[in-house]
Amino acid sequence: MSPVLQEIDLAVIGMTCTSCAQRIQGQLNQLPGVTASVNYATESAHIDFTGQYLATDFVRAIKEAGYDALVPEQQSDVDEAIAKDAIYIRRHFWFSLAFAIPVVLLSMIASLQFDGWQWVLLALTTPVVVWGAWPFHKVAWLNLRHGAANMDTLISLGTWAAYLWSVWALLLGGSGALTYRATHSLFVGAMADMGQPPALYFEVAAALPVFVLAGRWFESRAKRTSSAAMRELLSLRLDRATVLRNGVETEVPLAELLVSDTFITKPGERIATDGEVIEGESSVDESLLTGESIPIWVGPGSVVVGATVNLDGRLLIRATGVGEQTKLAQIARLVVAAQTGKAPIQRLADRIAAVFVPIVLGLALLTLVAWLVITADAQAAFAAAVAVVIIACPCALGLATPIALLVGTGRGAQLGIVLRGPQTLEQSRRIDAMVLDKTGTITTGVMAVQSVTVAPGQDRVEILNLAARVESYSEHPLARAIVTAAGTSVAVTAVIGFRNSPGRGATATVAERLIRVGRPAWVLEQLNHSGAAWFDAAIRAAATTGSAVVAIAGDDELLAVIALADTVRPTSRRAVAELRALGISLTMLSGDSLAVAKQVAAEVGIDDIVADVHPEDKVAAVRTAQQSGRVVAMVGDGVNDAAALVQADLGIAMSAGSDVAIEASDITLVRNDLLAAVDSIRLARRTLRIIKGNLFWAFAYNVAMIPLAAVGLLNPLLAGAAMAFSSVFVVANSLRLRSFKSLSGMAS
């Protein structure tokens, strides 16, 4: 018998870059019978294995690599660990900032320098280097043990190089005299030739960790929401269910509900689990899962889905799926599967650093040896080597991404756009296809009266008001739409004997007339009427547009037919045109019929339509587009969109939608306007251009000066000045994002 393949998912704590994920993955894959995939973007490890392994075995292996891991089911522990990591980074940032400010001021402003000022710098800088920058030293040491290098290696190396050089200069190089003042010279050997002691670089050692910790703190804050989508999905489950056993209603924990159990759902309650109605009639709001705004009528034999809302009737339901067999659990699995399959985003800085660090170290060592061989001047040789290391130290590189992100996301917040980190920006540049959910995205998701067809001789306003008076007693979405369309305050005191027929309609006496409002078939059945030419024509016309239809009768006479439909957002057509102008092809997905989908698509100018879709179909539509070579963005607002939002290369959620969709997305639109989606792409792309410009100049200044430093034409002080100049440029360049303008003309 072949061994049984098992799988487990772990939450990984403490990764700082993709090389961390690769190292953990390698550690796990060394175990016999184990195939692991570690995802830095989602901070998770998916492990397939055969053999007698426990979760603790994999946690131990990850800890041996220098990290920590938890089973995702222990969600509170995972959340607590993520929160602790954020607090850890924040504490190091504020600590380092408090010491770095006076260090930088004393170093850069000569008029502030007093006798013995450099010894004060030593006292202030040491805590920053030893404790403030400890997160970088720790990871750099782990990298060194495994023969790797990343961003943390550069930060740690640059910090220690600047600090140790300064300590040497202070203690042994002659810069410790109380009357010492900072001096400037172009050549590394010039200060020795002029009898001047070597320069100090405490400001580099103190400021560098602060810059990078600021970016790391920003990133850790974003990571705290990474697991919120699953929490929101699971929170939709009920804790208890009312079960009918031996004719007695008994409330039991949901975990004790079994397949074939009969349970009761009262009006206004969520349905406990998937099942089949065996008694009762009602309207059920499935918008939470389907995203569609029209409730469905259910009766004996109808299939219902757990976590949907029973609106107006008592239902007796036989459970057909419980626990992991439910539709809600299936959607949760889709979200997890999409997250697991999403490739981690390789940050530009890490990619460059992986090659840059070994080259810089090699050049610094080569510079040291060459100067010793050629000049035999140990101080000049060490100065030239340190100048190479410092000029390559990624001060501006540490600012390049976080400063642009802070400015870009701040401007986005002003415009109602929430961006989530560098991966969002990187993906926005490559997007060439977008999938749009219809309801709540292109449309408002709110039903509205489209037309009122009245019988010959009847007054439209009067009939609509009669219907509104009856419907004012109902909470049904169609009823609310009719009341809204009447446009006047309905006098509820004029309504007598209101009676609701769940899923069918309602009756009441208004102004001594028996008014019936409901499904056309039900109204005709109540009247024992076969219809009329105008009545049948109105229903056919509504059917062609996919509108919901409500019939109105007074006493024994048909009075009107009301057609209701979801309304298209006013800005959707312009948004579609703007997206096309960005080179993005569009597809509209809808759980509605093809007729409804076609009408909405025609109104906004979309040609590619996929109708009658379920959550798994939406994921499939996104995946199909990706397999054809497209880079796909998904815009949605419902729980049913969550898996597709994660599967997409870029997920965009409307904030008026479900919390699950929002947490599963890469971009959240606080403005419930499709033009905001266009703005989000434009802002993300512009922010990415700024970041790339920052990264280019951060390296361009430094790389261009490495040869100068190596041949002794640039001392470490000027190397630090070059870094400071590149940092100023990066900040100024990032501030250009504050001028970004919204297409909707929102004020800044």
Secondary structure, 3 states (H helix, E strand, C coil): CCCCCEEEEEEEECCCCHHHHHHHHHHHHCCCCEEEEEECCCCEEEEEECCCCCHHHHHHHHHHCCCEEECCCCHHHHHHHHHHHHHHHHHHHHHHHHHHHHHHHHHHCHHHCCCCHHHHHHHHHHHHHHHHCHHHHHHHHHHHHCCCCCHHHHHHHHHHHHHHHHHHHHHCCCCCCCCCCCCCCCCCCHHHHCCCCCCCCHHHHHHHHHHHHHHHHHHHHHHCCCCHHHHHHHHCCCCEEEEEECCEEEEEEHHHCCCCCEEEECCCCECCCEEEEEECCEEEECHHHHCCCCCEEECCCCEECCCCEECCCCEEEEEEECHHHCHHHHHHHHHHHHHHHCCCCCCHHHHHHHHHHHHHHHHHHHHHHHHHHHHCCHHHHHHHHHHHHHHCCCHHHHHHHHHHHHHHHHHHHHCCEEECCHHHHHHHHHCCEEEEEHHHHHEEEEEEEEEEEECCCCCHHHHHHHHHHHHCCCCCHHHHHHHHHHCCCCCHHHEEEEEEECCCEEEEEECCEEEEEECHHHHHHHHCCCCCHHHHHHHHHHHHHCCEEEEEEECCEEEEEEEEEEEECCCHHHHHHHHHHCCCEEEEECCCCHHHHHHHHHHHCCCEEECCCCHHHHHHHHHHHHHCCCCEEEEECCHHHHHHHHHCCEEEEECCCCHHHHHHCCEEECCCCHHHHHHHHHHHHHHHHHHHHHHHHHHHHHHHHHHHHHCCCCCHHHHHHHHHHHHHHHHHHHHHHHHCCCCCCCCC
